[in-house]
């Protein structure tokens, strides 16, 4: 199993909560703009995290998930 590594640039994050919507087990919004996230989510969250990273309007989410998928 390969762990997912995840970094959110909180200076860039505007609290749009797209990531919270797409990966609620990884991202949590507290209040208006305080985003909490799991920096090492389970492998099963890979697709959710990938979708969340793609959906973030300000591209604040960086992951080490490769852009190619091997039959997933
Ligand atoms: S989608 Fe992007 S801007 Fe919105 S809360 Fe998540 S990291 Fe922040």
Backbone and ligand atoms as CSV (ligand in chain L), in Angstrom:
chain,resi,resn,atom,element,x,y,z
A,1,UNK,N,N,0.843,-1.192,0.000
A,1,UNK,CA,C,0.000,0.000,0.000
A,1,UNK,C,C,0.880,1.246,0.000
A,2,UNK,N,N,0.509,2.192,-0.819
A,2,UNK,CA,C,1.263,3.441,-0.893
A,2,UNK,C,C,0.455,4.544,-0.220
A,3,UNK,N,N,1.062,5.181,0.757
A,3,UNK,CA,C,0.358,6.268,1.423
A,3,UNK,C,C,0.248,7.476,0.507
A,4,UNK,N,N,-0.844,8.161,0.681
A,4,UNK,CA,C,-1.040,9.407,-0.055
A,4,UNK,C,C,-0.432,10.538,0.763
A,5,UNK,N,N,0.345,11.352,0.114
A,5,UNK,CA,C,0.879,12.533,0.799
A,5,UNK,C,C,0.146,13.765,0.288
A,6,UNK,N,N,-0.130,14.632,1.189
A,6,UNK,CA,C,-1.041,15.724,0.884
A,6,UNK,C,C,-0.588,16.990,1.596
A,7,UNK,N,N,-0.526,18.082,0.866
A,7,UNK,CA,C,-0.209,19.380,1.468
A,7,UNK,C,C,-1.207,20.400,0.952
A,8,UNK,N,N,-1.730,21.198,1.851
A,8,UNK,CA,C,-2.601,22.296,1.434
A,8,UNK,C,C,-1.906,23.609,1.768
A,9,UNK,N,N,-1.801,24.468,0.785
A,9,UNK,CA,C,-1.252,25.805,1.005
A,9,UNK,C,C,-2.349,26.667,1.623
A,10,UNK,N,N,-2.298,26.782,2.936
A,10,UNK,CA,C,-3.376,27.471,3.645
A,10,UNK,C,C,-3.351,28.973,3.417
A,11,UNK,N,N,-2.241,29.495,2.908
A,11,UNK,CA,C,-2.220,30.907,2.540
A,11,UNK,C,C,-3.042,31.147,1.284
A,12,UNK,N,N,-3.121,30.118,0.470
A,12,UNK,CA,C,-3.838,30.231,-0.782
A,12,UNK,C,C,-5.317,29.857,-0.616
A,13,UNK,N,N,-5.547,28.919,0.292
A,13,UNK,CA,C,-6.907,28.411,0.519
A,13,UNK,C,C,-7.855,29.547,0.885
A,14,UNK,N,N,-8.991,29.589,0.207
A,14,UNK,CA,C,-9.988,30.627,0.460
A,14,UNK,C,C,-11.223,30.057,1.151
A,15,UNK,N,N,-11.145,28.811,1.575
A,15,UNK,CA,C,-12.270,28.215,2.282
A,15,UNK,C,C,-13.473,27.960,1.401
A,16,UNK,N,N,-13.250,27.652,0.150
A,16,UNK,CA,C,-14.370,27.388,-0.756
A,16,UNK,C,C,-15.042,26.052,-0.460
A,17,UNK,N,N,-14.331,25.188,0.242
A,17,UNK,CA,C,-14.894,23.919,0.716
A,17,UNK,C,C,-15.213,22.913,-0.378
A,18,UNK,N,N,-14.700,23.115,-1.566
A,18,UNK,CA,C,-14.883,22.104,-2.609
A,18,UNK,C,C,-14.235,20.794,-2.170
A,19,UNK,N,N,-13.085,20.906,-1.546
A,19,UNK,CA,C,-12.372,19.702,-1.123
A,19,UNK,C,C,-13.127,18.978,-0.011
A,20,UNK,N,N,-13.761,19.749,0.863
A,20,UNK,CA,C,-14.524,19.159,1.968
A,20,UNK,C,C,-15.697,18.366,1.406
A,21,UNK,N,N,-16.297,18.915,0.370
A,21,UNK,CA,C,-17.434,18.259,-0.267
A,21,UNK,C,C,-17.018,16.951,-0.942
A,22,UNK,N,N,-15.852,16.968,-1.571
A,22,UNK,CA,C,-15.411,15.807,-2.351
A,22,UNK,C,C,-14.698,14.754,-1.508
A,23,UNK,N,N,-14.056,15.172,-0.434
A,23,UNK,CA,C,-13.337,14.215,0.417
A,23,UNK,C,C,-13.564,14.570,1.890
A,24,UNK,N,N,-14.790,14.366,2.356
A,24,UNK,CA,C,-15.147,14.797,3.725
A,24,UNK,C,C,-14.377,14.085,4.830
A,25,UNK,N,N,-13.807,12.922,4.518
A,25,UNK,CA,C,-13.033,12.221,5.543
A,25,UNK,C,C,-11.606,12.741,5.637
A,26,UNK,N,N,-11.218,13.573,4.693
A,26,UNK,CA,C,-9.845,14.081,4.670
A,26,UNK,C,C,-9.812,15.567,5.037
A,27,UNK,N,N,-10.775,16.326,4.513
A,27,UNK,CA,C,-10.794,17.769,4.734
A,27,UNK,C,C,-11.981,18.148,5.621
A,28,UNK,N,N,-11.731,19.047,6.543
A,28,UNK,CA,C,-12.798,19.545,7.409
A,28,UNK,C,C,-12.652,21.056,7.519
A,29,UNK,N,N,-13.747,21.741,7.401
A,29,UNK,CA,C,-13.710,23.191,7.517
A,29,UNK,C,C,-14.272,23.592,8.880
A,30,UNK,N,N,-13.467,24.328,9.626
A,30,UNK,CA,C,-13.925,24.824,10.919
A,30,UNK,C,C,-14.109,26.319,10.817
A,31,UNK,N,N,-15.319,26.761,10.974
A,31,UNK,CA,C,-15.580,28.182,10.829
A,31,UNK,C,C,-15.504,28.586,9.371
A,32,UNK,N,N,-15.220,29.834,9.124
A,32,UNK,CA,C,-15.270,30.378,7.773
A,32,UNK,C,C,-14.099,29.932,6.908
A,33,UNK,N,N,-12.900,29.955,7.440
A,33,UNK,CA,C,-11.728,29.737,6.590
A,33,UNK,C,C,-10.686,28.809,7.189
A,34,UNK,N,N,-10.986,28.179,8.315
A,34,UNK,CA,C,-9.990,27.328,8.954
A,34,UNK,C,C,-10.129,25.899,8.446
A,35,UNK,N,N,-9.277,25.554,7.519
A,35,UNK,CA,C,-9.330,24.216,6.945
A,35,UNK,C,C,-8.396,23.285,7.705
A,36,UNK,N,N,-8.944,22.167,8.150
A,36,UNK,CA,C,-8.126,21.118,8.736
A,36,UNK,C,C,-8.095,19.962,7.757
A,37,UNK,N,N,-6.958,19.265,7.692
A,37,UNK,CA,C,-6.898,18.143,6.767
A,37,UNK,C,C,-5.944,17.079,7.276
A,38,UNK,N,N,-6.156,15.889,6.769
A,38,UNK,CA,C,-5.311,14.761,7.106
A,38,UNK,C,C,-4.170,14.714,6.096
A,39,UNK,N,N,-2.957,14.971,6.557
A,39,UNK,CA,C,-1.814,15.047,5.640
A,39,UNK,C,C,-1.363,13.678,5.148
A,40,UNK,N,N,-1.867,12.628,5.755
A,40,UNK,CA,C,-1.493,11.276,5.319
A,40,UNK,C,C,-2.707,10.376,5.254
A,41,UNK,N,N,-3.634,10.698,4.371
A,41,UNK,CA,C,-4.881,9.931,4.316
A,41,UNK,C,C,-4.660,8.492,3.857
A,42,UNK,N,N,-5.622,7.648,4.178
A,42,UNK,CA,C,-5.547,6.238,3.797
A,42,UNK,C,C,-5.558,6.097,2.283
A,43,UNK,N,N,-4.985,5.005,1.822
A,43,UNK,CA,C,-4.898,4.764,0.387
A,43,UNK,C,C,-6.275,4.781,-0.277
A,44,UNK,N,N,-7.289,4.358,0.455
A,44,UNK,CA,C,-8.648,4.338,-0.076
A,44,UNK,C,C,-9.204,5.717,-0.384
A,45,UNK,N,N,-8.554,6.745,0.147
A,45,UNK,CA,C,-9.005,8.119,-0.099
A,45,UNK,C,C,-8.371,8.722,-1.345
A,46,UNK,N,N,-7.535,7.931,-1.985
A,46,UNK,CA,C,-6.756,8.429,-3.116
A,46,UNK,C,C,-7.616,9.136,-4.172
A,47,UNK,N,N,-8.682,8.497,-4.597
A,47,UNK,CA,C,-9.522,9.091,-5.635
A,47,UNK,C,C,-10.192,10.363,-5.145
A,48,UNK,N,N,-10.651,10.328,-3.900
A,48,UNK,CA,C,-11.309,11.510,-3.341
A,48,UNK,C,C,-10.346,12.682,-3.277
A,49,UNK,N,N,-9.135,12.385,-2.809
A,49,UNK,CA,C,-8.132,13.440,-2.672
A,49,UNK,C,C,-7.766,13.998,-4.048
A,50,UNK,N,N,-7.637,13.109,-4.997
A,50,UNK,CA,C,-7.318,13.527,-6.354
A,50,UNK,C,C,-8.401,14.432,-6.924
A,51,UNK,N,N,-9.652,14.074,-6.697
A,51,UNK,CA,C,-10.774,14.890,-7.160
A,51,UNK,C,C,-10.797,16.233,-6.443
A,52,UNK,N,N,-10.518,16.206,-5.151
A,52,UNK,CA,C,-10.520,17.436,-4.369
A,52,UNK,C,C,-9.431,18.382,-4.858
A,53,UNK,N,N,-8.257,17.827,-5.138
A,53,UNK,CA,C,-7.146,18.650,-5.617
A,53,UNK,C,C,-7.501,19.284,-6.957
A,54,UNK,N,N,-8.166,18.515,-7.808
A,54,UNK,CA,C,-8.532,19.033,-9.120
A,54,UNK,C,C,-9.631,20.085,-9.015
A,55,UNK,N,N,-10.466,19.968,-7.996
A,55,UNK,CA,C,-11.627,20.853,-7.876
A,55,UNK,C,C,-11.312,22.157,-7.159
A,56,UNK,N,N,-10.209,22.213,-6.435
A,56,UNK,CA,C,-9.904,23.425,-5.669
A,56,UNK,C,C,-9.730,24.610,-6.605
A,57,UNK,N,N,-10.535,25.644,-6.436
A,57,UNK,CA,C,-10.512,26.780,-7.362
A,57,UNK,C,C,-9.194,27.546,-7.354
A,58,UNK,N,N,-8.461,27.473,-6.251
A,58,UNK,CA,C,-7.213,28.234,-6.173
A,58,UNK,C,C,-5.983,27.312,-6.199
A,59,UNK,N,N,-6.198,26.038,-6.509
A,59,UNK,CA,C,-5.123,25.054,-6.626
A,59,UNK,C,C,-4.221,25.047,-5.397
A,60,UNK,N,N,-4.851,25.018,-4.239
A,60,UNK,CA,C,-4.093,25.041,-2.987
A,60,UNK,C,C,-3.655,23.650,-2.552
A,61,UNK,N,N,-4.211,22.623,-3.182
A,61,UNK,CA,C,-3.955,21.252,-2.735
A,61,UNK,C,C,-2.887,20.598,-3.605
A,62,UNK,N,N,-1.812,20.155,-2.977
A,62,UNK,CA,C,-0.756,19.437,-3.674
A,62,UNK,C,C,-0.715,18.008,-3.156
A,63,UNK,N,N,-0.671,17.054,-4.074
A,63,UNK,CA,C,-0.572,15.659,-3.662
A,63,UNK,C,C,0.554,14.993,-4.437
A,64,UNK,N,N,0.937,13.829,-3.960
A,64,UNK,CA,C,1.953,13.067,-4.693
A,64,UNK,C,C,1.289,11.966,-5.519
A,65,UNK,N,N,-0.003,12.102,-5.724
A,65,UNK,CA,C,-0.702,11.106,-6.517
A,65,UNK,C,C,-0.317,11.294,-7.990
A,66,UNK,N,N,0.196,10.250,-8.613
A,66,UNK,CA,C,0.573,10.362,-10.024
A,66,UNK,C,C,-0.647,10.660,-10.876
A,67,UNK,N,N,-0.443,11.336,-11.966
A,67,UNK,CA,C,-1.583,11.702,-12.813
A,67,UNK,C,C,-2.038,10.528,-13.663
A,68,UNK,N,N,-1.164,9.547,-13.846
A,68,UNK,CA,C,-1.589,8.372,-14.603
A,68,UNK,C,C,-2.095,7.298,-13.642
A,69,UNK,N,N,-3.026,6.513,-14.111
A,69,UNK,CA,C,-3.579,5.442,-13.294
A,69,UNK,C,C,-3.356,4.113,-13.993
A,70,UNK,N,N,-2.967,3.133,-13.224
A,70,UNK,CA,C,-2.740,1.813,-13.801
A,70,UNK,C,C,-3.968,0.937,-13.614
A,71,UNK,N,N,-4.925,1.146,-14.483
A,71,UNK,CA,C,-6.114,0.317,-14.479
A,71,UNK,C,C,-7.001,0.482,-13.266
A,72,UNK,N,N,-6.918,1.610,-12.613
A,72,UNK,CA,C,-7.759,1.814,-11.447
A,72,UNK,C,C,-9.127,2.293,-11.846
L,1,LIG,S1,S,-11.153,23.601,-2.137
L,1,LIG,FE1,FE,-9.213,24.712,-1.994
L,1,LIG,S2,S,-9.789,26.780,-1.349
L,1,LIG,FE2,FE,-11.514,25.439,-0.941
L,1,LIG,S3,S,-11.294,24.813,1.204
L,1,LIG,FE3,FE,-10.324,23.255,-0.085
L,1,LIG,S4,S,-8.167,23.856,-0.206
L,1,LIG,FE4,FE,-9.323,25.620,0.487
